[in-house]
Amino acid sequence: MVRNELEDLSTLGRPISFGAAVARTWGKVQNSFRPRSPYRAGDAVVGDDPFNGRREGVVVSHRGTSVGIHTAHGVFFYDHRVVKPHD
């Protein structure tokens, strides 16, 4: 007989629905194929973009493919493809 609920040990045995378990697993699978930024917070980088100009700074945030670089003039957000490691 097929059960509608699976036990989730991380929530101390409170049952979760099978659909919720499948949705959580599918979300993790989809996230593994999304593009990720190779830079971590605290890395010294140079961002060169025709709209924002060339800025040197430190990575303070990244969300998806966007990297926030803290410079002397403020925080600028660049696509991770136009950001290079600082020499």
C-alpha positions in Angstrom: 0.0 0.0 0.0 1.3 3.5 -0.9 1.5 6.0 1.9 0.6 9.7 1.3 3.1 10.9 3.9 6.8 10.4 4.6 8.5 10.9 7.9 11.0 13.7 8.0 13.6 13.0 10.7 14.9 16.6 10.6 11.6 17.8 12.0 11.6 15.3 14.8 9.2 12.9 13.2 6.5 15.3 12.1 5.2 13.9 8.9 5.4 15.8 5.6 3.4 15.1 2.5 4.9 13.2 -0.4 4.2 16.2 -2.7 6.2 18.5 -0.4 9.1 16.1 -0.3 9.1 15.8 -4.1 8.9 19.6 -4.5 11.8 20.2 -2.1 13.9 17.6 -4.0 13.0 19.0 -7.4 14.0 22.5 -6.2 17.4 21.3 -5.1 17.9 19.6 -8.5 17.0 22.8 -10.4 19.3 24.9 -8.2 22.3 22.7 -9.0 22.0 23.6 -12.7 21.7 27.4 -12.2 24.7 29.6 -13.0 26.6 30.5 -9.8 29.1 33.3 -9.1 32.6 32.0 -8.5 33.4 34.8 -6.1 33.0 34.7 -2.3 32.4 37.6 0.1 35.7 39.3 0.8 37.4 38.5 -2.5 39.3 41.5 -4.0 38.0 41.9 -7.6 37.8 44.4 -10.5 34.5 45.0 -12.3 34.7 46.4 -15.8 31.4 47.3 -17.4 30.5 49.9 -20.0 27.6 51.2 -17.9 29.2 51.2 -14.4 32.8 51.7 -15.5 35.9 50.1 -14.1 35.7 49.7 -10.3 38.1 47.9 -7.9 36.7 46.6 -4.6 35.7 43.8 -2.4 32.8 41.4 -2.9 30.2 42.1 -0.3 27.2 40.2 -1.7 26.2 37.9 -4.5 22.7 36.8 -5.5 22.5 34.4 -8.4 24.7 35.9 -11.1 24.9 39.4 -9.7 27.9 40.4 -7.5 27.9 43.4 -5.2 31.3 45.1 -5.1 32.1 47.6 -2.3 34.3 50.4 -3.6 35.5 53.8 -2.2 32.5 55.3 -4.0 29.8 52.9 -2.7 28.4 49.5 -3.7 28.1 48.6 -7.3 26.4 45.5 -8.7 28.0 43.7 -11.7 27.2 40.5 -13.6 29.8 37.9 -12.5 30.9 37.5 -16.1 32.5 41.0 -16.2 34.2 40.7 -12.8 37.9 39.5 -12.7 40.1 38.7 -9.7 42.3 41.6 -8.6 46.0 41.2 -9.5 
